[in-house]
Amino acid sequence: MKTHKIQFTSYNQPVLIGRFMLIFSRRRIEVTDFSFKKINEEDGEFTITFNAEQWAAENILKQINKQIDIFEAQLN
């Protein structure tokens, strides 16, 4: 397993945290760090660090991109 980081921009809404973390818990992937940075009054940048295989990380990125409120997501 390797450490991966997903960064994405979305609306600044507390309910979104639960939605994103549900994606990880359904796949039983360990999240090692989670942070949020406010960009402006309406938007924010989420950063989630986790341990997974490369194929699992790419699948999670696809799942996060399918969420309605995501503006941009990238896997680092």
Protein Blocks (a to p, Z undefined) as FASTA:
>chain_A
ZZddddddddddfklmmmmmmmmmmnopacfbdcdddfblmbccddddddddfklmmmmm
mmmmmpmklmbdcdZZ
